[in-house]
Amino acid sequence: MTRLLPSLHSTLSPLVLAAAIGLGGLAKADDGLPHPGFEITAGNTALLVTDPQNDFLHPDGVAWGVVGKNVIENGTVEHIEELFATAQQTGMPVFVSPHYYYPHDHGWKFEGTLEKLMHTIGMFDRKGALDTAEFEGSGADWLARYKPYINDGHTVVTSPHKVFGPETNDLVLQMRKQGIDKVIIAGMSANLCTESHMRELQEQGFEVMVVSDATAAAQLPGLDGYAAAMVNFRMIASDVADTETVTAAMLAAVN
């Protein structure tokens, strides 16, 4: 097992500290906040990936126009795959929390801002809960390069969440039943589903960390979802680190 964040706050310079914890300069010694750290332990630590779907991560996806630039800058697609591959290599349990909308979901009588947008543009649309017609390769489908990992017979794909968080699906139940109490979170979208999952898992008593470059968010004039999420990840999660740091720790935890 290994700690992602050693107790070096008092001995390292701000620049070296930021590099040590993989935050790309986001966290600095002068932000005044503690660094709890996150220890990966075999058996009770899992990887959670939210919404690894075409509508977010493929150039033809309906959300690509607002998230694509950030996805490319962060190397999000490649970093999520690195996490999947390392989890498979190390035997770490993997959970995927998808976002699907069925025809009855379009009958909602009121919506929040981005719920309305997602319904308007047909994001994550499926024909029905038991209907896979036209699903393959659709916006709701997994990004093709992730399918060998998600369809490996071991990954737990939960029921869909409907707004942003896991309160409406069975993620917490599935994790509790497998004895998971530590969660590494990656996926889309940083300030929406990823952050909402982080918040709810914290409330449910899980220890949580976020992989900073294995997520991304919409960036609009005056609205930077990624920057907003990074602030909240830093203030709420036990740790935030980049993919290189996290995969190295995953490998060290089983050696």
C-alpha positions as CSV (number, residue, x, y, z in Angstrom):
1,M,0.0,0.0,0.0
2,T,1.1,3.6,-0.5
3,R,0.2,7.0,0.4
4,L,-0.5,9.5,-2.4
5,L,0.2,12.4,-0.1
6,P,3.1,12.2,2.3
7,S,3.2,14.4,5.3
8,L,5.7,16.8,3.7
9,H,3.8,20.1,4.0
10,S,6.2,21.5,6.6
11,T,9.4,20.5,4.8
12,L,8.8,21.1,1.1
13,S,8.6,24.3,-0.8
14,P,5.2,25.2,-2.3
15,L,6.4,24.3,-5.8
16,V,7.8,20.9,-4.8
17,L,4.8,20.2,-2.7
18,A,2.4,20.8,-5.6
19,A,4.5,18.5,-7.8
20,A,4.6,15.8,-5.1
21,I,0.8,15.6,-4.9
22,G,0.2,15.9,-8.6
23,L,-2.0,18.9,-8.6
24,G,-0.3,20.8,-11.3
25,G,0.3,23.8,-9.1
26,L,-3.4,23.9,-8.0
27,A,-2.7,23.2,-4.4
28,K,0.0,25.4,-2.7
29,A,1.2,25.5,0.8
30,D,-0.1,29.1,1.1
31,D,-3.8,28.1,0.5
32,G,-4.1,27.5,4.2
33,L,-5.9,24.1,3.9
34,P,-4.7,20.8,5.2
35,H,-3.7,17.9,3.0
36,P,-5.4,14.8,4.4
37,G,-4.0,12.4,1.8
38,F,-5.4,9.2,0.5
39,E,-4.0,5.7,1.0
40,I,-4.8,3.0,-1.5
41,T,-5.4,-0.3,0.2
42,A,-6.0,-3.5,-1.7
43,G,-9.5,-4.9,-1.4
44,N,-11.4,-1.9,-0.2
45,T,-10.3,0.8,-2.7
46,A,-12.2,1.1,-6.0
47,L,-12.0,3.2,-9.2
48,L,-15.2,5.0,-10.1
49,V,-15.7,6.4,-13.6
50,T,-18.7,8.6,-14.2
51,D,-20.2,9.0,-17.7
52,P,-17.4,7.6,-19.9
53,Q,-19.8,8.0,-22.9
54,N,-19.6,9.3,-26.4
55,D,-21.8,12.4,-25.8
56,F,-19.0,13.8,-23.6
57,L,-15.8,12.2,-24.9
58,H,-16.2,11.7,-28.7
59,P,-15.9,14.6,-31.2
60,D,-19.3,13.7,-32.6
61,G,-20.9,13.8,-29.1
62,V,-23.6,16.5,-28.5
63,A,-21.6,18.1,-25.7
64,W,-18.2,18.2,-27.5
65,G,-18.6,21.8,-28.6
66,V,-18.4,23.0,-25.0
67,V,-16.2,20.3,-23.3
68,G,-13.9,19.2,-26.2
69,K,-11.3,21.8,-25.7
70,N,-10.9,21.0,-22.0
71,V,-11.0,17.2,-22.8
72,I,-8.1,17.6,-25.2
73,E,-6.1,20.0,-22.9
74,N,-6.3,17.5,-20.0
75,G,-5.8,14.4,-22.1
76,T,-9.0,13.2,-20.4
77,V,-9.7,10.4,-22.8
78,E,-6.2,8.9,-22.6
79,H,-6.0,9.3,-18.8
80,I,-9.3,7.6,-18.1
81,E,-8.1,4.7,-20.2
82,E,-4.8,4.6,-18.2
83,L,-6.8,4.3,-15.0
84,F,-9.0,1.5,-16.5
85,A,-5.9,-0.4,-17.6
86,T,-4.1,0.0,-14.3
87,A,-7.2,-1.1,-12.4
88,Q,-7.5,-4.1,-14.6
89,Q,-3.8,-4.9,-14.2
90,T,-3.9,-4.6,-10.4
91,G,-7.3,-6.2,-9.8
92,M,-8.8,-3.0,-8.3
93,P,-12.6,-3.1,-8.4
94,V,-14.1,-0.8,-11.0
95,F,-17.5,0.8,-11.0
96,V,-19.1,2.8,-13.8
97,S,-22.0,5.2,-13.1
98,P,-23.7,6.0,-16.5
99,H,-26.2,8.7,-17.5
100,Y,-29.1,7.5,-19.6
101,Y,-32.4,9.2,-20.5
102,Y,-35.4,7.2,-21.6
103,P,-38.5,8.6,-23.3
104,H,-40.4,8.9,-20.0
105,D,-37.6,11.2,-18.7
106,H,-38.6,13.7,-21.3
107,G,-42.0,14.1,-19.6
108,W,-40.5,15.8,-16.6
109,K,-42.6,18.8,-15.6
110,F,-39.7,21.0,-14.5
111,E,-35.9,21.0,-15.0
112,G,-32.8,22.6,-13.9
113,T,-30.7,24.6,-16.4
114,L,-28.5,21.8,-17.6
115,E,-31.2,19.1,-17.3
116,K,-33.2,21.2,-19.7
117,L,-30.2,21.5,-22.0
118,M,-29.4,17.8,-22.0
119,H,-33.0,16.9,-22.8
120,T,-33.2,19.5,-25.5
121,I,-30.1,18.2,-27.3
122,G,-30.9,14.6,-26.8
123,M,-27.9,13.9,-24.6
124,F,-27.6,10.2,-23.4
125,D,-30.9,9.3,-25.0
126,R,-31.9,5.7,-25.3
127,K,-35.1,4.1,-26.7
128,G,-35.9,2.5,-23.3
129,A,-34.5,0.8,-20.3
130,L,-34.9,-2.7,-22.0
131,D,-34.4,-1.5,-25.5
132,T,-30.9,-1.5,-27.0
133,A,-32.1,-0.5,-30.6
134,E,-29.7,2.1,-32.1
135,F,-27.7,2.1,-28.8
136,E,-24.4,0.8,-30.3
137,G,-22.2,3.7,-31.2
138,S,-24.8,6.3,-30.0
139,G,-24.1,9.2,-27.7
140,A,-25.2,7.1,-24.7
141,D,-22.8,4.3,-25.6
142,W,-19.3,3.9,-24.0
143,L,-16.4,5.4,-25.9
144,A,-15.2,2.5,-28.0
145,R,-11.7,2.3,-26.6
146,Y,-13.1,1.8,-23.1
147,K,-15.3,-1.2,-24.0
148,P,-12.7,-3.9,-23.4
149,Y,-12.4,-2.7,-19.9
150,I,-16.0,-2.0,-19.1
151,N,-17.2,-5.3,-20.7
152,D,-14.6,-7.4,-19.0
153,G,-17.1,-9.3,-16.9
154,H,-15.9,-7.8,-13.7
155,T,-16.6,-4.1,-13.9
156,V,-19.8,-3.1,-12.1
157,V,-22.1,-0.9,-14.3
158,T,-24.7,0.6,-12.0
159,S,-28.2,1.7,-12.8
160,P,-28.2,5.1,-14.4
161,H,-28.1,8.3,-12.5
162,K,-30.7,10.8,-13.7
163,V,-29.5,14.3,-12.7
164,F,-25.9,14.5,-11.6
165,G,-25.3,12.5,-8.4
166,P,-25.7,8.8,-7.4
167,E,-28.6,9.4,-5.1
168,T,-30.9,8.1,-7.9
169,N,-28.9,4.9,-8.7
170,D,-27.5,1.9,-6.9
171,L,-23.8,2.9,-6.7
172,V,-23.6,3.1,-3.0
173,L,-25.4,-0.2,-2.5
174,Q,-23.1,-1.9,-5.0
175,M,-19.9,-0.5,-3.3
176,R,-21.1,-1.4,0.2
177,K,-21.9,-4.9,-0.9
178,Q,-18.3,-5.3,-2.1
179,G,-16.8,-3.9,1.0
180,I,-15.5,-0.7,-0.7
181,D,-15.0,2.4,1.5
182,K,-12.3,4.2,-0.5
183,V,-13.0,5.6,-3.9
184,I,-10.8,7.1,-6.7
185,I,-13.1,9.2,-8.9
186,A,-12.6,10.0,-12.6
187,G,-14.8,10.7,-15.6
188,M,-17.2,13.3,-16.8
189,S,-18.2,16.0,-16.3
190,A,-16.0,17.6,-13.6
191,N,-18.4,20.1,-12.0
192,L,-21.5,18.1,-12.6
193,C,-21.7,14.3,-12.3
194,T,-18.1,13.9,-11.1
195,E,-18.4,16.5,-8.4
196,S,-21.9,15.4,-7.4
197,H,-20.7,11.8,-7.0
198,M,-17.8,13.0,-4.9
199,R,-20.1,15.0,-2.7
200,E,-22.6,12.2,-2.1
201,L,-19.9,9.6,-1.5
202,Q,-18.4,11.9,1.1
203,E,-21.8,12.3,2.8
204,Q,-22.2,8.5,2.7
205,G,-18.9,8.0,4.7
206,F,-16.6,7.0,1.9
207,E,-13.0,8.3,1.7
208,V,-12.7,10.0,-1.7
209,M,-10.0,11.3,-4.0
210,V,-10.3,12.8,-7.5
211,V,-8.0,12.4,-10.5
212,S,-7.5,15.9,-11.8
213,D,-6.6,15.2,-15.4
214,A,-9.0,12.3,-15.9
215,T,-12.0,14.7,-16.0
216,A,-13.0,17.8,-17.9
217,A,-15.9,20.2,-18.0
218,A,-17.8,22.7,-20.1
219,Q,-16.1,26.1,-20.6
220,L,-18.2,29.0,-21.7
221,P,-17.7,32.7,-21.7
222,G,-17.5,33.6,-18.0
223,L,-18.3,30.0,-16.9
224,D,-15.4,27.6,-16.4
225,G,-16.8,24.4,-15.1
226,Y,-13.4,22.8,-14.8
227,A,-11.9,25.6,-12.6
228,A,-15.0,25.5,-10.4
229,A,-14.7,21.8,-9.9
230,M,-11.0,21.9,-9.1
231,V,-11.7,24.4,-6.3
232,N,-14.4,22.2,-4.8
233,F,-12.4,19.0,-5.2
234,R,-9.5,20.6,-3.3
235,M,-11.8,21.8,-0.5
236,I,-13.9,18.6,-0.1
237,A,-12.0,15.5,-1.2
238,S,-9.2,13.9,0.8
239,D,-6.8,14.3,-2.1
240,V,-6.6,15.4,-5.7
241,A,-3.8,14.1,-7.9
242,D,-3.0,13.5,-11.6
243,T,-3.2,10.2,-13.4
244,E,0.6,9.6,-13.4
245,T,0.6,9.9,-9.6
246,V,-2.5,7.8,-9.1
247,T,-1.5,5.0,-11.4
248,A,1.9,4.7,-9.8
249,A,0.2,4.5,-6.4
250,M,-2.2,1.8,-7.6
251,L,0.7,-0.3,-8.8
252,A,2.7,0.3,-5.6
253,A,-0.3,-0.8,-3.5
254,V,-0.1,-4.4,-4.9
255,N,3.6,-4.8,-4.9
